[in-house]
Amino acid sequence: MRKQSGQSLVVGLIFLPVIVLFLLYLYNVSQQNLHKTRLQNTSDAAVLSGSQFLARELNFKAYTNRAMIANHVAIGQYVGLSSWFNFAVETFDNIEDVARFIPGVGAYFTQAEQYIDSINDTVLQPGLEVAVTLTNAVNTGLSKSQSIMSYASSAAMVDSLNGIVKLNDADAELDIISATTLMNTIFNDWRDYQGGFNRTDNTGRYEEFFKVVTNSRDQFLVNRSHDWGFPFSFTWPWCTGYYKTRQAGGTDLINHGERDKETWTSMDTLSIHYKRWKRFRCRKREARIGWGGSHAGEDNDTRRYSSRSLYGQSRRINRSASNRAYARESAMNDAYSGIQQFYSVKKIDQSNDAPPVTIVVSKSIDALQTSKSLGIGTTKENETRNVDINIEEGMDVPRDQFSSAAKARIYYYRATDLWPNTRFEYGNLYNPYWQTSLQDIENSERTYLLGAVFGLDLAGM
């Protein structure tokens, strides 16, 4: 029995190196997996945070486009009010021309007419012109802010990427290959996706913006035409028993092509229509009572626009009074510079995705706490070749670093439950529904990115 004592110690000594090797192997693998996971989380957090700046850029442009459209419509409102005040003053002036001959009241009408004229000329019209000027200045600022945002958001994105990487892992950094992917996104894909447009555009984006402005007009601008009721209107079967008081007016935005700025033009008229016998026929006649107009932008008064569809069909309803509207028409041409540059998606197609953002984050393998960094089994490598325990896991990336790629999707989504039906809205810069999410990277793209990293490492970059 004594001859068998100590055999387990021999066996233990034989397997001890294997156990040590196994434990060190597990330690190295766990460290590499831990740092790989941390690096992937870092790259995911960085790309998701950085892409938010580009999504915010699109949402900012959508908000400012909506603001500019609202301001254009507001300028139309000012022009419409200017026209209506001119019309009201002219109507009172014409009434005063008759009332002045009425004993006892003529003098009061004359004084009232002078007072109203003075208020309109010195307060109302100048005030409305100032309002047009200020609103136009706001649009100028909004237009320029879109261009500034285009550059600022790209710079902020790059700064955010670096900052998020360092906050999550002080030893990691954006790989040099990220400079290539980000430059391609910012200067190629992103600029090809959206850009600035003005009246010289022939792709349809300006026409689309122009239609949004005109379609945003309220009823006061589109058509303020109506017939006055009894006793101002009366219809009798006989020819001489018919008269009708009709008021017409509207405000329209006119496009003059690529060279000249647009014009907000407005007209208001009031006439009494009656019938009388003439040459053995009952003919309809118009007695004009009041008229007025106003315009801002390109210097074209109401005589330049003869279409009956304009001004709430005023030229069809009150033809004679419409021909006199220019006689009391305010011109606020310099106050309005027309539709200024705005940003829009260049190609409207059935897609809700903007160009994605892809980055590669790398980290030196020396930052890992492995058996090599601890000096275990490597202090006297020449003397321990027979029992080499420098067994760090082989990497499929460069020998001195490991890398992780991440990709963010920038997309447009508007919840369908906000619509009264099943219509679907594609990506645009009129509604701020741009958002981001992580996106899977295809194997071919991942292979290309990590292969590029390896190539740059071999080149010493």
C-alpha positions in Angstrom: 0.0 0.0 0.0 2.9 2.3 0.7 4.2 1.9 -2.8 1.0 3.5 -4.2 1.1 6.7 -2.1 1.7 9.9 -4.0 0.3 8.8 -7.4 -2.5 11.4 -7.4 0.1 14.1 -6.9 2.0 12.9 -10.0 -1.2 12.9 -12.0 -2.1 16.3 -10.7 1.3 17.7 -11.6 0.9 16.3 -15.1 -2.5 17.9 -15.7 -1.8 21.2 -13.9 -0.3 23.0 -17.0 -3.3 21.9 -19.0 -5.7 23.3 -16.3 -3.7 26.6 -16.2 -3.7 26.8 -20.0 -7.5 26.2 -20.0 -8.1 28.9 -17.4 -5.9 31.4 -19.2 -7.7 30.6 -22.4 -11.1 31.2 -20.9 -9.8 34.4 -19.3 -8.4 35.7 -22.7 -11.6 34.7 -24.6 -13.9 36.4 -22.0 -11.8 39.6 -22.1 -11.9 39.7 -25.9 -15.7 39.0 -26.0 -16.3 41.6 -23.3 -14.4 44.3 -25.2 -15.9 43.3 -28.5 -19.4 43.7 -27.0 -18.4 46.9 -25.4 -16.9 48.2 -28.7 -20.1 47.2 -30.6 -22.3 49.0 -28.1 -20.0 52.0 -28.4 -20.3 52.1 -32.1 -24.0 51.6 -32.0 -24.5 54.4 -29.5 -22.2 56.7 -31.5 -23.9 56.2 -34.9 -27.4 56.4 -33.4 -26.5 59.6 -31.6 -24.7 61.1 -34.6 -27.4 60.3 -37.1 -29.9 62.2 -34.9 -28.3 65.4 -36.0 -29.1 64.6 -39.7 -32.7 63.6 -38.8 -33.1 66.8 -36.8 -31.8 68.7 -39.9 -34.6 67.3 -42.0 -37.1 68.0 -39.3 -35.8 71.5 -38.9 -36.2 72.1 -42.6 -39.7 70.7 -42.5 -40.6 73.1 -39.7 -39.0 76.1 -41.4 -40.7 75.2 -44.7 -44.1 75.2 -42.9 -43.2 78.5 -41.3 -42.2 80.1 -44.6 -45.4 78.9 -46.2 -47.4 80.3 -43.3 -45.6 83.6 -43.7 -46.2 83.7 -47.4 -49.9 83.2 -46.7 -49.7 85.9 -44.0 -48.3 88.4 -46.6 -51.2 87.5 -48.8 -53.5 88.3 -45.9 -51.9 91.7 -45.6 -52.3 92.4 -49.3 -55.9 91.3 -49.1 -56.6 93.6 -46.2 -54.9 96.5 -48.0 -57.1 95.9 -51.0 -60.2 95.6 -48.8 -59.5 98.9 -47.0 -58.9 100.7 -50.3 -62.2 99.3 -51.5 -64.0 100.4 -48.4 -62.6 103.9 -48.6 -63.4 104.2 -52.3 -66.9 102.9 -51.7 -67.5 105.6 -48.9 -66.0 108.2 -51.2 -68.5 107.4 -53.9 -71.3 107.4 -51.5 -70.1 110.8 -50.2 -70.2 112.1 -53.7 -74.0 111.6 -53.7 -74.6 112.3 -50.0 -73.0 115.7 -50.0 -76.0 117.1 -51.8 -78.4 116.0 -49.1 -79.2 119.0 -46.9 -78.2 118.6 -43.2 -76.1 115.4 -43.6 -73.8 116.3 -46.6 -71.3 118.1 -44.4 -71.0 115.2 -42.0 -70.3 112.8 -44.9 -67.7 115.1 -46.3 -65.8 115.3 -42.9 -66.1 111.5 -42.4 -64.8 110.9 -45.9 -61.7 113.1 -45.3 -61.0 111.4 -41.9 -61.3 107.9 -43.4 -59.1 108.8 -46.3 -56.5 110.1 -43.9 -56.5 107.1 -41.7 -56.2 104.8 -44.6 -53.3 106.7 -46.2 -51.3 107.5 -43.1 -52.0 104.5 -40.8 -53.6 101.5 -42.4 -51.6 101.2 -45.7 -48.2 102.1 -44.2 -48.8 99.7 -41.3 -49.7 96.8 -43.7 -46.6 97.6 -45.7 -44.5 97.4 -42.6 -46.1 94.1 -41.7 -45.3 92.7 -45.2 -41.7 93.9 -44.8 -41.2 92.3 -41.4 -42.8 89.0 -42.4 -40.6 88.9 -45.6 -37.5 89.6 -43.4 -38.5 86.6 -41.2 -38.7 84.4 -44.3 -35.3 85.6 -45.4 -33.9 84.5 -42.0 -35.7 81.2 -42.2 -34.3 80.6 -45.7 -30.8 81.3 -44.7 -31.1 79.2 -41.5 -31.8 76.2 -43.6 -28.5 76.6 -45.5 -26.7 77.2 -42.2 -28.3 74.1 -40.7 -27.1 72.0 -43.6 -23.5 72.6 -42.7 -23.9 72.9 -38.9 -25.6 69.5 -38.6 -22.8 67.7 -40.4 -20.2 69.2 -38.2 -22.2 68.5 -35.1 -22.7 64.9 -36.2 -18.9 64.3 -36.5 -18.2 66.0 -33.2 -21.0 63.9 -31.6 -19.6 60.7 -33.0 -16.2 61.3 -31.5 -17.7 62.5 -28.2 -19.9 59.5 -27.7 -17.1 57.1 -28.6 -14.9 58.6 -25.9 -17.6 58.7 -23.3 -18.4 55.0 -23.8 -14.8 53.8 -24.2 -11.8 56.0 -23.6 -9.5 53.6 -25.5 -11.7 53.5 -28.6 -11.8 55.9 -31.5 -13.3 56.4 -34.9 -11.4 54.4 -37.4 -9.8 56.3 -40.4 -12.2 54.4 -42.7 -15.0 56.3 -41.0 -13.7 59.5 -42.6 -14.3 57.9 -46.0 -17.8 56.7 -45.2 -18.8 60.0 -43.5 -17.5 62.2 -46.3 -19.3 60.1 -48.8 -22.5 60.4 -46.8 -22.2 64.1 -46.2 -20.8 65.4 -49.5 -22.4 62.9 -51.9 -25.4 60.9 -50.7 -26.8 63.5 -48.4 -26.4 66.4 -50.9 -27.9 64.3 -53.6 -30.9 63.5 -51.5 -32.0 67.0 -50.5 -31.1 70.5 -51.5 -32.1 74.1 -52.0 -34.6 75.2 -54.7 -36.0 78.5 -56.0 -38.0 79.8 -58.9 -35.3 78.7 -61.4 -35.9 75.1 -60.6 -37.3 72.8 -63.3 -37.6 69.6 -61.4 -41.0 70.2 -60.0 -40.0 71.1 -56.5 -40.6 74.8 -56.9 -44.0 74.2 -58.5 -44.9 71.9 -55.6 -43.9 74.5 -53.0 -45.9 77.2 -54.9 -49.0 75.0 -54.9 -48.7 74.3 -51.2 -48.6 78.1 -50.6 -51.7 78.8 -52.8 -53.6 75.8 -51.5 -53.0 77.1 -47.9 -55.0 80.2 -48.5 -58.1 80.6 -46.4 -61.6 81.6 -47.6 -60.9 85.3 -47.2 -58.0 85.0 -49.7 -59.5 82.5 -52.1 -63.0 84.0 -52.6 -64.7 86.8 -50.6 -67.4 87.2 -53.2 -71.1 87.2 -52.2 -74.5 88.8 -52.9 -76.1 91.2 -50.5 -79.5 90.2 -49.3 -82.8 92.2 -49.1 -83.3 95.2 -49.2 -80.0 95.6 -51.2 -81.1 92.9 -53.7 -84.6 92.3 -55.1 -85.9 90.1 -57.8 -89.2 90.7 -59.6 -90.5 88.9 -62.7 -90.7 92.2 -64.6 -87.7 93.6 -66.2 -87.6 96.9 -64.2 -88.1 95.1 -60.9 -84.7 93.4 -60.8 -81.7 94.7 -58.9 -78.9 92.9 -57.1 -76.0 94.2 -55.1 -72.9 92.0 -55.6 -69.6 92.2 -53.9 -66.6 90.3 -55.3 -62.9 89.9 -54.3 -60.0 87.6 -53.8 -56.2 87.5 -53.4 -53.9 85.4 -55.7 -50.3 84.6 -55.9 -48.9 84.9 -59.5 -45.9 83.1 -60.8 -43.9 85.2 -63.3 -41.3 82.5 -64.3 -37.6 82.2 -63.5 -36.6 85.8 -63.8 -39.2 87.9 -61.9 -40.3 87.5 -58.3 -43.9 86.4 -57.6 -46.7 88.9 -57.0 -49.5 88.8 -54.4 -52.3 90.7 -56.1 -55.7 91.5 -54.7 -59.0 93.1 -55.8 -62.3 94.0 -54.2 -65.4 95.4 -56.0 -69.0 96.3 -55.3 -71.7 96.9 -57.9 -75.4 97.0 -58.3 -76.8 95.0 -61.2 -80.2 96.0 -62.6 -82.2 95.5 -65.7 -83.8 97.9 -68.0 -85.4 98.0 -71.5 -83.1 99.0 -74.3 -83.8 98.5 -78.0 -86.9 96.4 -77.3 -84.9 94.1 -75.0 -84.5 93.7 -71.3 -80.7 94.2 -70.7 -78.7 93.8 -67.6 -76.6 96.8 -66.5 -73.9 97.4 -63.9 -73.6 100.4 -61.7 -70.2 100.3 -60.0 -70.2 101.5 -56.4 -66.7 100.7 -55.0 -63.4 99.2 -56.0 -59.9 98.8 -54.7 -56.8 96.7 -55.1 -53.3 96.1 -53.8 -50.2 94.1 -54.8 -46.8 93.2 -53.4 -43.8 91.7 -55.3 -43.3 92.2 -59.0 -44.8 95.6 -59.9 -47.9 94.5 -61.8 -51.2 96.1 -60.9 -54.6 94.5 -61.5 -54.8 95.6 -65.1 -52.1 93.0 -65.9 -54.3 90.1 -64.9 -57.4 89.6 -66.9 -58.3 86.1 -66.1 -61.9 85.7 -64.8 -60.8 83.0 -62.4 -58.8 85.5 -60.4 -60.0 87.7 -57.5 -62.9 85.5 -56.6 -64.1 85.8 -60.2 -64.5 89.6 -59.8 -64.0 90.3 -63.5 -66.9 88.0 -64.3 -69.2 89.3 -61.4 -68.4 93.0 -61.4 -66.7 93.6 -64.8 -67.0 97.4 -64.9 -65.9 97.9 -61.3 -63.0 95.5 -61.7 -61.7 97.6 -64.6 -61.5 100.6 -62.1 -59.7 98.7 -59.3 -56.2 100.0 -60.4 -57.4 103.6 -59.7 -57.2 102.9 -55.9 -54.5 100.2 -55.6 -51.6 100.1 -53.2 -48.2 99.0 -54.4 -45.9 97.3 -51.8 -43.4 95.9 -54.3 -40.2 96.3 -52.5 -41.6 94.9 -49.3 -42.0 91.4 -50.7 -39.1 89.5 -52.4 -41.2 86.6 -53.5 -40.6 82.9 -52.7 -37.1 82.5 -51.4 -34.9 79.5 -51.5 -36.3 76.5 -49.6 -35.0 72.9 -49.1 -36.8 69.9 -50.3 -36.2 66.2 -51.2 -34.8 66.2 -54.7 -36.5 63.1 -55.9 -40.0 62.2 -54.7 -40.3 58.5 -55.0 -41.9 55.7 -53.0 -39.2 55.6 -50.4 -39.1 56.8 -46.8 -35.3 56.4 -46.3 -32.7 59.0 -46.4 -29.0 58.0 -46.9 -27.8 56.0 -43.8 -24.8 56.7 -41.7 -22.1 54.1 -41.3 -19.1 54.2 -39.1 -16.2 51.9 -37.9 -14.9 52.2 -34.4 -11.5 50.6 -33.6 -9.6 49.8 -30.5 -6.0 48.8 -29.9 -5.6 45.2 -28.7 -3.1 46.4 -26.2 -6.0 47.9 -24.3 -7.2 44.4 -23.4 -6.2 42.9 -20.1 -5.1 39.5 -21.3 -2.4 37.0 -20.2 0.0 38.9 -22.5 -0.7 42.3 -21.0 -0.3 40.7 -17.5 3.0 39.2 -18.5 1.9 35.6 -17.7 3.9 33.1 -19.7 5.5 35.8 -21.8 8.2 37.2 -19.5 10.7 34.5 -20.6 9.2 33.3 -23.9 12.6 31.9 -25.1 12.8 29.7 -22.1 9.2 28.5 -22.2 8.7 27.5 -25.8 8.0 24.0 -24.9 5.1 25.1 -22.6 3.9 28.3 -24.4 0.8 29.8 -22.7 0.6 33.0 -24.8 -2.6 31.7 -26.3 -4.7 34.8 -27.1 -7.5 34.2 -29.5 -6.8 34.7 -33.1 -8.5 37.8 -34.6 -10.1 38.2 -38.1 -9.2 41.9 -37.9 -5.7 43.6 -37.9 -3.2 42.1 -35.5 -2.8 45.2 -33.4 -6.5 46.3 -33.1 -10.0 45.1 -33.4 -12.9 47.0 -34.9 -16.7 47.2 -34.9 -19.0 48.6 -37.6 -22.4 50.2 -37.0 -25.1 51.7 -39.3 -28.0 54.0 -38.6 -31.1 54.3 -40.7 -32.7 57.7 -41.2 -36.3 57.3 -42.2 -39.7 59.1 -42.4 -42.7 57.7 -40.7 -46.1 59.2 -40.1 -48.5 57.0 -38.1 -51.4 55.9 -40.3 -53.9 56.2 -37.4 -53.5 60.0 -37.8 -55.2 59.8 -41.2 -59.0 59.4 -41.8 -58.2 56.5 -44.3 -55.4 54.2 -45.3 -53.3 56.7 -47.3 -49.6 56.5 -46.8 -47.2 59.5 -46.8 -43.8 59.3 -48.2 -40.7 61.2 -47.1 -40.8 64.9 -47.6 -39.7 68.2 -46.0 -43.1 69.6 -45.2 -43.9 67.4 -42.1 -41.3 66.7 -39.3 -41.6 63.0 -38.9 -38.0 62.0 -39.5 -36.4 59.6 -37.0 -33.5 57.1 -36.7 -32.9 53.5 -35.7 -30.0 51.0 -35.9 -29.8 49.1 -39.2 -28.3 45.7 -39.9 -25.2 45.8 -42.0 -25.1 43.3 -44.8 -22.3 40.8 -44.8 -20.8 42.1 -48.0 -20.7 45.6 -46.6 -19.2 44.5 -43.3 -16.6 42.5 -45.1 -15.7 45.5 -47.2 -15.4 47.8 -44.2 -13.3 45.5 -42.0 -11.2 44.6 -45.0 -10.6 48.3 -45.6 -9.5 48.6 -42.0 -7.1 45.7 -42.4 -5.7 47.1 -45.6 -5.1 50.5 -44.0 -3.4 48.8 -41.1 -1.0 47.0 -43.3 -0.3 50.2 -45.1 0.7 51.7 -41.8 -2.2 54.2 -41.6 
